[in-house]
Amino acid sequence: MKAVAIQAFGRPEGLALIDLPTPAPAEGQVLIANEAIGVGGVDVVIRRGVLATYGFKEGHIPGSEVAGIVTAVGEGVDTAWVGQRVWAFTGVSGGYVEHSIASVEDILPLPANLSPVDAVTLGSSGVVAHFSLAHAHFAPGESVLVRGAAGSIGIMTVQLATRGGAAAVAVTTSSAERGDRLRKLGATHVLDRSGEGEGGEDAPEGYDVIIDIVAGADMPSFFAKLNPNGRMVAVGMVGGRPPADFGMTMMAGFRKSMSFATFSADTVAEADRRAVRTEQFAAASRGELPMVVHEVLPLEDAVPAHQKMDAGEVFGRIVLTP
């Protein structure tokens, strides 16, 4: 089968199309003929080598979520899964392939009218958006700033904060055109990447919650945008690591009682993730949660897909298809 592996960490050109044997599912696993593969920010961070200290090595196959048809099951798995359309979480690797392996605990049936492309656009990003807002103790009537809102996680956070009764949902993004698109999804105020700009009429002076998908060198400056008792939650670092001393900026605002936290969906119980994902898939199938797909590309175009991600061209999700 065809697969894409990281042959050299760094630039997108370090990705290469390779041939691998089609795997067989072990006990508790299923084999899926992939129809859609999500290209996520974590794939980009791993490919750049930022997480090399976590044990990623050359030859790593990126990709954490796929959708397709179960073609085989391992020992102990109900054979009724064979032939079913499913979304699957493959961990931090193994998605950029024609046939992927997943634990039966990490698959979910797709509603009849939810496409595989839409499933991998929503599957992980919706869960991260939901639980990151919960991690921030977001409550109706509060103001929210989504930093780096043009990606799939940011777009879902905007929609869920709006649906959750936020008094204001501000976004940072790179252009007026993207800002207009985010307004149609629920954003009330649009700022530039540095968080500057008037944001339109009645823009909040500060925010109760900041969901940060970017991190990077500019992250500490956003503590100044938190209200007293405000909470910032970092859910990604597509802009790189923040400065090692970023906490000193918080200490400078000690009297505002600010909070900072990281969030990973790995800390959420599997049953809770499944319940939220099932609800979101149903909402998307009813047209209540619009999916934003930037582009659908063949698997062999993983390099240009990552080039677009690095260039900041992507609005929504890029999806690969075998």
N, C-alpha and C positions, 0 to 999 in steps of 0.2 A: 504494500500500500504506500501511497505518497504521504509524506510528513514534512513539516518545516522545523528545523532545529537551529539553535544558536551555535554557529560554528566559531564565532569570535564575538566577545562582548564589546559593546560600544555602539557603533553606527548601525542603521538598519541593514546595510549591506553585509553585515555579519550573519544574517539569516540565510539559510540555504534549503532548497528542496531536496529531500533525500528519499530513498526507498527503505522501507522496513517490512518485516513480516507482519501479516495481520495477526493481532494478538488473540488469545483465547481467554475467556473470562474464568477467573478462579472462583473459589467458593465465595458466595455472597456478592458476586459481581455480575454485570451485564455487559454485553458488547453492543455498541450502537453504530449504525451506519449514519455518519454525520450528514446533515443537510444544511446546517448553519453553525458557524463558529464565531463567538464573540471576540472582538479584539479590544482588550481592556487596558486601562492605564497601568495596572500591575504588570501586564506583559511587557510594556514599554520600559518600566522601571527595572525589571529583571534583565531585559535585553541590554540595557545600558550598562549593566554591571554594578549598579548602585547597591544591590543586595547580595553581592558576592560573599560577604561575610556570613551569610545565612546558609552557605553550603551549595549554592548554585554553581554548576560547572559547565564548561563547553560541552555541547551535545544535548543540552537541555531543550526539551520541546515545550514551548509556551502554550498558553491557552487554558482557561479554567472553566469555561462553560460552553456547552454544545447543545444542539437539539437535532433529533433525528429519529430513526426507527430501531427498536431493539431487535437484533437479529439472532442473538444467542444468550443463554444464561448459564451461570456456573452452578455448582452443587449448592443445594439449599435454597435456590431462588425459584419462585413460582413460574412455571413455563407459560402462564397466561400473559406474562410481560412480552413474550415474543410477538412481534408485529405491531406493538403499540408505539405511538408517537410520544416522545418524552423530551423534557429538558433535563440536562444533567450537569452537575458540578463535578469537575475532574480534579479538583485540588488546585495546586499552583502549577500544574504541568499536564501535558498530554492531550490538549485540545486541538492543536494544529495538525490534525491527522484526518485521514479518510474514515477510519474506524477507531472509536475511542472506547476505553474501559472506564466504568464507573461503579461505585458501590451501589447496590440496590437501595440503600438508605438515602442516596444522594440524587435520586431521579424523581421526576414528577410528571404525571400524565399531562398532556396538553389539551386544553379545551378544543373542541372540533374546529372552531373558527379562529384560532390563534396560530399564526404562521410560525415556522421555526425561526425565521429572521426576527420577528417581533419577540419571540420567547427569549432569545439570547440578548436582545436589547434591554429587556426588562429583568430577566432572571436574577442576576446578581445586583445590579444597580438599584433596583427597587427595594431590595432587602436592606442594603447599606443605607439608602436614604431614610427609610422608615426607622431603623434602629439607631441611626446617628442622631436623628431628631429626638428620639426617646432618651438617648444617652445624655443629650443636652438638657433634658427635662423641659423641653419646649411645651408651652401651654397656649391655648387659644388666646388671642389678643396681644401676643408678644410680637416683636419685630425680629426678622431673620435676615441675615446677609449670607448669601451663598457665594463663596469665593472660588472662581473657576467654574462658572455655571454652564458652559457650553458643552461639556461632556455628558455622558449618559447618567452618571451619578448626580451631577449638578442639575440636569433637567428634571430628573425624578424628584430631587429635593425641593425644587421650586414648586412642582405640582403638588407634592404631599404637604408642604407647608401651607400652600394656598388652601387645599382641601381641609387642612387642620385648623383653619380659622386665624391664620396669622394676620396681625394688623397691617403689616407691611412686609413685602418680600423683595429685598434689594439683591442685585446681582452684580458681580464684576465680570466684564467680558471685553473683547478686543475691538469691537466695532459697533457702530450704530445699527447696522443691519442685523447683527446677532442680538443686540438689545431688543430690537423690534420683535424678533422671533420669540425671545424669552418673555416679552410682555404678553404675547398671545397665549403663552403657557401658564401665565399667572404672575409673573414678576410685576411689581408696582414701581420700582425705581431701578435705573440702570447707571452703573458707575464704570469707570475705566479699570484697567487691571490693577492700578495702584490703590483703588478704592476712592479715587477723587472724582470730582464732578458733582453738579448740583443734584442729580438724580431726579429732577423734575419737582413739581409742586409737592409740598408737604413731606419732603424726604426727611426721614429721621436723622437726628444729630448723632445718635448712637443706636446700638442694636443689643437686644437681649440675648440673641443666639447668633453665633457665626459658625457655619459649617465650612471648613477649609479643605479643599481637595488638592490644593496647589503646594502648600508649605513653601520651601525655598527661602531665599535670602530676605524677601520682603515680609515674611510672615509676622515678625515681631511688631511691625508698624500697625497691624490690625488690632492689637490690644487697645490702642487708643480709641478705637471705634466701638468698644464694648461699653454698654451702660453699667452703672453700679450693679453688682451681682450678676453681671453678664457672663456667659459661658461660651468658650470657643472649643470646638471639637474638630480635630484633624483626622480626616478619613483617607488621606492619600498624600503623596508627595511627588506629583508629576513634575513639579518645578524644582525638584532636588531636596536635599536635606535643609532644614532651617539652621541658622547659626547655633553653634554649641552653647552660647550664652544667652539664648533667646529668653530664658526665664527671668533675666535681670530686668527686662522691659516690664514684665508683670510686677516685679517687686517695686519698680518705680511708681506704679499705680496702686500701691498696697491698700490705700484707703477705699478703693472701689470694690474690694472683695471679689475680684475676678477669678474665674476658674478656667483651667485648660485641661483637656483630656485628649487622648487618642482613642480611636475606635476601630476595631476589626470585627467583622461578622463572625470570626472564629470563636468569639466569646459568647455568642448567642446559642442557646440550646437548639439542637437540630429540630425538635418538634416545633419550636417557636418560629424558626426560619421557614419551615414547611408551611405552617399555618398562614403566615403573612404572604408568602409567595403564591400559595393557592388563591388567596383572596385577590391579590394583585393580578394574577393571570385571568381570573374571572372578570375583574373590572376592565382589563384591557380588551378582553374578548367582547365585552358589551360596548366598547368605544368610549369608556369613561376615563381611561388613561391613555392619551395619545402617545404612540411610539415615534421616536425621531431617529430615523436611519440615515446616516450621512451617505453611505455608499455600500453596495454589495459587490465584492470582488472575488475572483477565483482564488483558491488556496495558494496557487503558485505566485500570486501577487502579494504575498505577505510583506515583501520588501517595500513596494510602493505604499502599502497600507501603513506601515510604520513610518515611512518618510512623511506621510501626511500628518500622522500623529505628532511627530517631532516638529513639524513646521507650524503646528497650531491651526491647521486648516479644517479640523474635524468639528462638526456641529452634530452632536448625537453620537451614534455608534457606527463604526465600520464593522461589517460582517463578512467573513470569508465563507465560501462554499466550495466543497470538494468537486 
